[in-house]
Amino acid sequence: MSSMASAARLEARAEREYEKRRSRMMKKTPGDIIFNIVNYTVFAIFTIICIFPFYYLFINTISDNELVRKGLINFVPRGIHFENYIRLLQVNDLFGAFGITLARTIMGTLFMVLASAFVGYLVTKKEMWGRSFWYRFLVITMYFNAGIIPWYLNMAMLGLTNSFWAYIIPGIVAPYNIILVKTYIESAIPGELEESASLDGASHLTIFGTIILPLSKPILATIAIFGAVGHWNSFQDSLILMQSAPKLYTLQHRLYIYLNTTSNLSALMSAGSTSGISKSVLDSALNGKVIKYTIAMVTIIPILMVYPFMQRYFEKGIMIGAVKG
């Protein structure tokens, strides 16, 4: 009994000593407190700097247009209304253009991610025929660009003008994304997993589908963000290739036309030629700045909504994929 009691006392003493050491370790010195205050302050300021441009755009789109035109809206909205968004929704075939942009973003991103993942996996296989040549050939394409005219002629010869597939096919093979996937696979996925699957009789396609794809979510999410933002914001291909197919205009192209129309009306108003133009159209022309702000908000909102869900994968994928080439 005495031995058990002494053991209990020793255990209690050890626990008290541990708690004392733990409290001393957790006790913050004045230097730690100052560091935390400075650290939190810097990050709070940085957060405000990042968020404020979007806030500024938003309050200017819902404030009184005349005050916005004079530059009087900086921090607090005044004369709140949503007429600018309602007027933008009345743009000709805006919803059709939104559908085209959404379709190209989803399909283009999906095909690009799958192609980048598969090709990136292939170029990690030493048994691939001509692996070094094909990999170097992909890398070289990153540094050479023939220009817009040869690109247009090439697209015309391939029959991709006035075709929805002109938005999808050219972006399927993305050398930079292939390099990221290749680097990620070599850095983050142990080769022993593939060897074990091969010994069990799994083919390269089976390994790719059951091992590589599930374990590559971080880097695939990263390149998916790159691809989605590129497709969503692109309008040059629509502007050049869809001249005879207005139904295939992207959202950015439609908004670009709308902005140009209001700019031209503003120029006509400056020249005094406003006969036959409705009052609502004239009001739009008077507030070109507001139109730009509203268009900017409409185009960035979808990306802002998607990014938070991909952020955890994005950070991990871009860091691991950047370790080596």
Secondary structure, 3 states (H helix, E strand, C coil): CHHHHHHHHHHHHHHHHHHHHHHHHHCCCHHHHHHHHHHHHHHHHHHHHHHHHHHHHHHHHHCCHHHHHCCCCCCCCCCCCCHHHHHHHCCCCHHHHHHHHHHHHHHHHHHHHHHHHHHHHHCCCCCCCCHHHHHHHHHHCCCCCCCHHHHHHHHHHCCCCCCHHHCCHHHCCCHHHHHHHHHHHHHHCCHHHHHHHHHCCCCHHHHHHHHHHHHCHHHHHHHHHHHHHHHHHCCHHHHHHCCCCHHHCCHHHHHHHHHHHHHHHHHHHHHCCCCCCCHHHHHHHHCHHHHHHHHHHHHHHHHHHHHHHHHHHHHHHHHHCCCCC
